Amino acid sequence: MKPQINNSMKMISKTKYIAPIGIALVALFFIASYIIGNIIVKRSEKEFSASEQKGEAEASKYSLQEIDAQTGQLRWELTAKEGTTKNSLDSAVIKTISAKVYKDTEVVFELKAPYGKANSSKKEVFLYGGVTTQNKDKTFLLHSNELELGMGASIHARKGFNLVIKNKGKLSGDSAVVNDNQSEINVINLNEAKLQDIALEGNNVYIKRNQEGEIIKALIKNGGKVILKKHKNDSLTANIIEWIKDGSVEAKDNVIYKSKSVNL
């Protein structure tokens, strides 16, 4: 007589095989999802990382500031009507620029330029295309082809400049570094300086001003010339010349003094 197997025993047997297969499929699904998810996340991180991004972004407004790390005071700030970043989000080409330079909390320079390049990580700005700089009292007017703002309140005019100091004189040359209160001016390749008491030209010229804006000292190095207006425009040429407002003049190396009556 054949043994009989009921339907419930058959179902139990099938379930024993189906359950492990189902568990394995579910596990495989979760493993695959985890791997694909990681790939997507890593790809997204790479695409949206600022250091990896190579695209271009445009903004209708752009602003940048330099803060003194020790005092927390604002050194300078600028705004532009348009900015475009290329290759790196830290660097931008900007247009229609207005900037202000501060000493303590007072504005010492106001600048305008049609174009500029800014680096937000280095806090450096190069303005170009015809830059105009003036002080708060509008007694100091500087026109330059380029101007650099960096770590501090000094400004650096480059690639040609013309400076007018109201009622004191005017200067022109290749480049000039001016400190925040305009009391010190360092010029490279001074083409001409027509001042109250003297006229200057020279390769490396340092000019000192007092609080009233008067020129009280001029030092020429690496060759230059001084014309003494109070001495019937007598001229002095030498490698090194130091002029002091009290009337004293010192010259060294290759000295030539010319006047109406004397040549030395």
TIDREN-625530 format. One line per 3 residues: number of its first residue (from 1); their letters; for each residue x, y, z of N, C-alpha, C. Coordinates in steps of 0.02 Angstrom, whole numbers. Last residue first. Example, Ala and Ser with C-alpha at 12.3 -4.5 7.8 and 13.67 -1.06 7.14 Angstrom:
! TIDREN-625530
2	SA	642,-112,354,684,-53,357,645,2,394  660,-284,390,615,-225,390,660,-165,390 .
//
This chain:
! TIDREN-625530
264	LNV	3986,6150,-584,4030,6109,-542,4024,6036,-563  3971,6311,-645,3962,6241,-663,4011,6200,-621  3894,6469,-623,3940,6418,-598,3922,6349,-625 .
261	SKS	3800,6558,-670,3870,6582,-665,3920,6527,-647  3680,6497,-680,3697,6547,-731,3771,6565,-730  3717,6324,-641,3683,6388,-629,3704,6436,-683 .
258	KYI	3727,6155,-601,3726,6205,-654,3686,6266,-631  3821,6021,-545,3780,6077,-525,3785,6131,-578  3838,5852,-538,3844,5908,-584,3795,5962,-561 .
255	VND	3913,5708,-473,3876,5769,-459,3891,5822,-511  3945,5570,-456,3933,5600,-522,3892,5664,-517  3902,5557,-290,3918,5519,-350,3896,5554,-415 .
252	KAE	3777,5647,-202,3834,5602,-202,3839,5568,-270  3713,5792,-117,3718,5751,-177,3781,5709,-174  3594,5882,-23,3655,5841,-23,3654,5798,-86 .
249	VSG	3529,6035,30,3532,5986,-24,3598,5948,-19  3419,6136,127,3480,6096,121,3474,6044,66  3297,6199,142,3344,6227,94,3407,6186,85 .
246	DKI	3197,6144,213,3231,6201,245,3285,6231,200  3159,6031,141,3123,6093,130,3158,6154,161  3292,5939,68,3251,5953,127,3221,6022,118 .
243	WEI	3347,5813,-43,3326,5883,-35,3281,5888,26  3474,5713,-99,3425,5721,-45,3411,5796,-36  3527,5607,-227,3512,5676,-208,3460,5675,-152 .
240	INA	3638,5507,-315,3597,5512,-254,3589,5585,-235  3693,5537,-439,3664,5471,-428,3618,5470,-367  3643,5702,-502,3687,5655,-466,3653,5587,-461 .
237	TLS	3620,5874,-536,3614,5805,-561,3664,5761,-524  3534,6020,-513,3583,5975,-482,3569,5905,-507  3508,6189,-568,3494,6117,-571,3552,6077,-542 .
234	DNK	3420,6342,-534,3483,6304,-537,3467,6229,-535  3311,6427,-531,3307,6365,-569,3375,6333,-582  3342,6524,-438,3342,6543,-509,3345,6481,-554 .
231	HKK	3315,6457,-318,3384,6476,-335,3389,6487,-411  3191,6411,-304,3209,6469,-264,3280,6493,-277  3192,6295,-381,3155,6354,-405,3174,6417,-367 .
228	LIV	3305,6185,-429,3290,6225,-370,3257,6291,-391  3286,6027,-491,3288,6098,-511,3263,6139,-452  3371,5876,-491,3330,5922,-452,3341,5992,-480 .
225	KGG	3380,5710,-554,3394,5781,-562,3346,5821,-520  3465,5548,-548,3409,5593,-555,3431,5666,-557  3512,5388,-489,3516,5439,-540,3454,5482,-545 .
222	NKI	3487,5304,-382,3500,5275,-449,3496,5326,-505  3370,5408,-291,3422,5357,-295,3427,5331,-366  3317,5551,-204,3324,5519,-269,3382,5469,-266 .
219	LAK	3202,5614,-94,3263,5575,-98,3264,5537,-165  3132,5753,-17,3135,5712,-78,3202,5678,-80  3021,5832,98,3082,5795,85,3076,5757,19 .
216	IIE	2905,5902,104,2958,5923,151,3023,5885,139  2770,5965,23,2827,5920,13,2884,5944,57  2616,5982,114,2676,6011,83,2731,5959,76 .
213	GEQ	2507,5936,184,2515,5915,115,2576,5943,80  2498,5958,315,2467,6008,272,2474,5991,198  2575,5856,367,2502,5852,376,2465,5903,333 .
210	NRK	2702,5832,237,2679,5842,306,2603,5841,309  2777,5704,133,2733,5761,142,2715,5769,216  2912,5641,38,2881,5645,104,2840,5709,108 .
207	IYV	2960,5531,-88,2935,5597,-73,2897,5594,-7  3086,5448,-178,3044,5447,-117,3025,5519,-100  3123,5372,-331,3113,5434,-294,3065,5423,-236 .
204	NNG	3222,5315,-451,3191,5289,-390,3185,5348,-341  3255,5393,-563,3237,5322,-571,3200,5294,-510  3189,5561,-589,3236,5511,-565,3210,5440,-571 .
201	ELA	3158,5735,-562,3152,5676,-605,3204,5626,-581  3077,5883,-501,3116,5822,-493,3108,5777,-553  3080,6049,-441,3058,6003,-493,3105,5943,-491 .
198	IDQ	3029,6141,-293,3077,6106,-336,3041,6070,-392  2927,6204,-224,2995,6230,-218,3044,6200,-268  2806,6139,-268,2809,6210,-250,2880,6238,-254 .
195	LKA	2838,6033,-413,2814,6047,-346,2824,6120,-329  2828,5925,-536,2830,5998,-529,2796,6015,-463  2911,5791,-590,2873,5813,-532,2882,5888,-526 .
192	ENL	2927,5666,-714,2927,5736,-697,2886,5747,-634  2951,5529,-713,2966,5569,-773,2972,5642,-757  3016,5413,-611,2980,5477,-608,2999,5519,-668 .
189	NIV	3040,5267,-590,3044,5304,-653,2998,5365,-653  2937,5241,-454,2986,5210,-499,2982,5245,-566  2908,5318,-299,2897,5318,-371,2955,5282,-406 .
186	NIE	2818,5330,-154,2878,5299,-184,2865,5289,-258  2761,5440,-37,2751,5418,-106,2818,5392,-132  2677,5479,110,2737,5449,80,2720,5422,11 .
183	SQN	2554,5528,145,2613,5564,170,2678,5538,139  2430,5471,121,2464,5506,66,2525,5546,89  2381,5384,213,2367,5455,223,2403,5501,174 .
180	DNV	2424,5257,161,2353,5271,172,2337,5345,182  2550,5278,29,2524,5251,92,2455,5281,107  2578,5228,-136,2556,5282,-93,2528,5253,-29 .
177	VAS	2688,5193,-263,2656,5165,-204,2642,5222,-156  2689,5202,-439,2694,5237,-375,2657,5198,-322  2766,5199,-603,2728,5168,-549,2739,5206,-484 .
174	DGS	2806,5295,-704,2786,5227,-720,2743,5196,-666  2741,5466,-693,2793,5415,-696,2764,5347,-713  2714,5631,-628,2699,5579,-677,2757,5530,-681 .
171	LKG	2639,5754,-521,2691,5705,-536,2667,5659,-591  2615,5922,-458,2593,5863,-495,2653,5819,-513  2567,6030,-319,2607,6008,-375,2577,5948,-410 .
168	KNK	2487,6101,-228,2554,6079,-207,2598,6057,-266  2355,6124,-261,2394,6181,-237,2465,6163,-216  2324,5952,-251,2295,6019,-257,2338,6072,-223 .
165	IVL	2416,5849,-341,2405,5866,-271,2384,5940,-270  2396,5731,-464,2389,5802,-450,2374,5811,-376  2479,5610,-558,2454,5629,-492,2453,5705,-485 .
162	NFG	2473,5482,-672,2477,5555,-665,2444,5572,-599  2559,5333,-728,2513,5370,-685,2524,5445,-691  2602,5171,-783,2590,5240,-800,2540,5274,-755 .
159	KRA	2599,5044,-724,2596,5052,-797,2576,5122,-819  2510,5072,-568,2559,5040,-611,2547,5057,-685  2494,5110,-396,2477,5129,-465,2532,5102,-511 .
156	HIS	2443,5042,-254,2500,5036,-300,2477,5051,-371  2404,5093,-87,2384,5078,-156,2446,5080,-200  2379,5034,83,2417,5068,31,2390,5050,-38 .
153	AGM	2314,4955,175,2278,5013,151,2317,5053,99  2323,4774,151,2338,4838,184,2301,4894,151  2351,4672,34,2347,4665,107,2369,4729,140 .
150	GLE	2289,4767,-104,2311,4704,-75,2303,4703,0  2259,4835,-263,2239,4834,-192,2260,4767,-164  2333,4919,-396,2330,4858,-357,2308,4872,-286 .
147	LEN	2294,4983,-555,2303,4996,-484,2291,4931,-446  2337,5053,-716,2320,4997,-672,2329,5018,-600  2344,5184,-763,2320,5131,-808,2299,5069,-769 .
144	SHL	2283,5320,-660,2332,5268,-676,2301,5216,-724  2270,5470,-575,2247,5433,-634,2301,5382,-652  2229,5546,-425,2276,5501,-459,2241,5465,-516 .
141	LFT	2221,5681,-322,2187,5650,-379,2239,5611,-420  2187,5758,-178,2235,5709,-204,2200,5670,-260  2085,5826,-126,2146,5865,-139,2201,5822,-170 .
138	KDK	1968,5768,-82,1976,5782,-153,2034,5829,-168  1954,5722,44,1950,5795,35,1956,5816,-38  1975,5585,25,1911,5608,50,1900,5683,38 .
135	NQT	2066,5563,-131,2057,5558,-59,1990,5589,-39  2048,5459,-279,2051,5524,-245,2041,5514,-170  2080,5381,-432,2085,5377,-359,2088,5447,-330 .
132	TVG	2035,5293,-575,2036,5358,-542,2034,5348,-467  2103,5200,-708,2081,5200,-638,2087,5271,-609  2099,5118,-846,2091,5189,-827,2060,5195,-759 .
129	GYL	2110,4983,-853,2068,5015,-902,2058,5089,-890  2099,4902,-690,2133,4923,-751,2082,4955,-799  2142,4830,-533,2097,4871,-571,2133,4897,-633 .
126	FVE	2159,4687,-445,2194,4727,-496,2141,4764,-536  2160,4629,-280,2120,4658,-334,2166,4698,-380  2159,4501,-159,2197,4543,-204,2151,4567,-261 .
123	KKS	2131,4397,-67,2110,4466,-53,2152,4515,-94  2148,4265,-93,2208,4304,-78,2193,4376,-59  2013,4231,-114,2052,4193,-65,2115,4231,-45 .
120	SNA	1966,4315,-215,1936,4320,-149,1976,4283,-96  2035,4412,-331,2046,4346,-302,2023,4348,-230  1986,4503,-476,1986,4495,-403,1997,4423,-385 .
117	KGY	2014,4626,-595,2019,4554,-580,2027,4547,-505  1918,4752,-685,1962,4727,-632,1963,4652,-630  1862,4906,-762,1875,4834,-761,1920,4815,-702 .
114	PAK	1839,5042,-739,1793,5005,-782,1801,4929,-777  1845,5114,-574,1879,5083,-631,1828,5046,-674  1877,5217,-434,1831,5196,-486,1871,5168,-545 .
111	LEF	1897,5246,-258,1922,5225,-323,1865,5206,-369  1948,5341,-123,1891,5318,-161,1914,5304,-232  2036,5334,32,2037,5334,-41,1969,5311,-67 .
108	VVE	1998,5342,164,2057,5380,143,2064,5383,67  1866,5340,278,1884,5329,209,1944,5373,190  1889,5279,445,1879,5334,398,1903,5315,327 .
105	TDK	1921,5190,542,1852,5185,514,1838,5240,463  2079,5153,503,2034,5148,560,1963,5141,532  2063,5191,338,2112,5191,392,2072,5200,457 .
102	YVK	2005,5111,188,1994,5139,254,2058,5140,295  1948,5134,22,2003,5111,66,1997,5148,132  1824,5079,-91,1844,5126,-38,1898,5093,4 .
99	ASI	1766,5071,-262,1800,5044,-204,1817,5099,-155  1676,5014,-401,1684,5067,-353,1716,5036,-290  1675,4963,-571,1696,4951,-502,1699,5017,-463 .
96	TKI	1638,4890,-699,1606,4949,-669,1615,4947,-593  1671,4714,-677,1663,4774,-718,1626,4828,-679  1785,4573,-655,1731,4617,-634,1730,4681,-675 .
93	VAS	1823,4407,-647,1832,4466,-689,1772,4511,-675  1884,4310,-510,1829,4339,-547,1854,4397,-589  1922,4166,-413,1944,4219,-457,1885,4245,-498 .
90	DLS	1863,4062,-342,1900,4113,-304,1917,4174,-347  1810,3969,-425,1763,4014,-394,1797,4069,-355  1896,3945,-577,1897,3938,-504,1848,3989,-476 .
87	NKT	1856,3953,-713,1904,3902,-690,1906,3892,-615  1788,4113,-684,1810,4062,-732,1862,4017,-700  1656,4224,-649,1708,4179,-624,1724,4127,-676 .
84	TGE	1613,4390,-667,1613,4325,-700,1671,4284,-673  1506,4526,-622,1564,4483,-608,1557,4416,-642  1450,4694,-613,1450,4630,-649,1513,4591,-631 .
81	KAT	1462,4803,-535,1396,4789,-562,1392,4721,-597  1550,4790,-380,1550,4792,-453,1481,4774,-478  1634,4856,-238,1574,4829,-269,1580,4836,-344 .
78	LEW	1750,4836,-104,1733,4856,-172,1667,4824,-192  1849,4894,34,1792,4857,8,1778,4881,-63  1978,4883,159,1949,4909,97,1891,4865,76 .
75	RLQ	1980,4859,299,2036,4893,265,2012,4924,200  1887,4855,445,1884,4851,373,1941,4891,342  1954,4772,590,1928,4830,555,1931,4821,480 .
72	GTQ	2014,4675,664,1946,4662,641,1915,4719,604  2143,4681,708,2096,4728,736,2024,4713,718  2203,4569,642,2218,4585,712,2164,4629,744 .
69	ADI	2160,4562,510,2156,4502,551,2166,4517,626  2059,4675,428,2121,4669,466,2115,4611,515  1977,4623,281,1972,4638,352,2039,4628,386 .
66	EQL	1919,4669,127,1980,4647,162,1975,4670,234  1786,4615,18,1813,4655,73,1878,4626,98  1680,4625,-124,1737,4594,-91,1764,4642,-39 .
63	SYK	1545,4587,-237,1574,4627,-183,1631,4587,-150  1439,4604,-377,1497,4570,-348,1525,4615,-294  1295,4570,-476,1329,4611,-426,1385,4569,-395 .
60	SAE	1260,4478,-569,1245,4547,-586,1278,4595,-536  1370,4345,-614,1329,4378,-562,1320,4451,-582  1407,4185,-681,1400,4256,-689,1356,4284,-634 .
57	AEG	1526,4054,-700,1468,4081,-667,1467,4157,-675  1585,3908,-777,1585,3980,-776,1521,4003,-743  1680,3761,-726,1629,3797,-764,1637,3871,-757 .
54	KQE	1753,3678,-652,1787,3710,-707,1738,3751,-749  1775,3622,-488,1730,3649,-537,1768,3689,-589  1857,3580,-388,1857,3541,-449,1817,3574,-505 .
51	SAS	1839,3666,-283,1907,3656,-308,1909,3619,-374  1704,3656,-257,1730,3719,-282,1799,3712,-312  1610,3514,-309,1664,3539,-268,1692,3603,-299 .
48	FEK	1519,3456,-394,1499,3517,-360,1552,3544,-312  1579,3341,-445,1552,3390,-491,1538,3456,-457  1615,3270,-330,1668,3293,-375,1642,3348,-420 .
45	ESR	1492,3242,-275,1540,3281,-236,1594,3309,-281  1437,3162,-377,1407,3228,-362,1456,3271,-324  1517,3049,-368,1515,3088,-430,1487,3158,-418 .
42	KVI	1486,3006,-240,1555,3026,-255,1557,3068,-319  1349,2976,-260,1370,3026,-211,1439,3052,-226  1354,2874,-356,1319,2936,-371,1342,2992,-324 .
39	ING	1423,2774,-286,1450,2800,-349,1419,2868,-365  1335,2749,-180,1402,2776,-167,1433,2807,-229  1227,2693,-252,1220,2755,-214,1286,2788,-199 .
36	IIY	1281,2575,-300,1261,2627,-347,1254,2694,-313  1301,2509,-176,1357,2522,-220,1340,2578,-269  1169,2501,-125,1221,2536,-86,1280,2555,-131 .
33	SAI	1105,2423,-222,1082,2492,-210,1136,2532,-174  1173,2303,-206,1178,2339,-270,1158,2412,-261  1131,2270,-77,1202,2278,-91,1212,2319,-155 .
30	FFL	992,2256,-94,1018,2308,-50,1092,2322,-63  988,2146,-183,959,2210,-202,988,2267,-160  1045,2044,-107,1079,2066,-168,1054,2134,-190 .
27	AVL	945,2030,-10,1012,2052,10,1050,2079,-50  841,1983,-90,833,2046,-54,902,2075,-35  897,1861,-134,879,1913,-183,872,1981,-150 .
24	AIG	909,1792,-12,969,1807,-52,955,1862,-102  776,1778,25,822,1816,67,884,1837,28  733,1694,-79,704,1761,-70,749,1806,-29 .
21	IPA	806,1578,-54,814,1614,-118,789,1685,-112  758,1538,72,828,1559,64,840,1598,0  616,1514,35,637,1564,85,710,1584,77 .
18	IYK	608,1406,-57,592,1474,-79,620,1526,-31  636,1288,16,681,1310,-39,670,1383,-59  536,1282,112,606,1276,134,655,1299,80 .
15	TKS	421,1283,34,438,1343,72,511,1342,94  414,1152,-11,428,1206,-59,451,1269,-23  386,1087,110,447,1070,73,466,1126,25 .
12	IMK	262,1139,143,319,1150,188,384,1138,152  186,1087,38,195,1160,44,255,1176,89  187,949,67,218,974,5,232,1049,9 .
9	MSN	117,946,188,188,927,189,223,951,125  -10,981,142,26,1025,189,99,1009,192  -55,874,64,-35,938,32,4,983,78 .
6	NIQ	15,713,117,-38,765,112,-9,830,84  55,564,49,84,628,73,32,682,64  38,393,84,7,455,59,38,516,94 .
3	PKM	116,245,29,106,296,81,79,359,49  32,109,-47,75,168,-54,61,217,1  42,-59,0,0,0,0,45,63,0 .
//
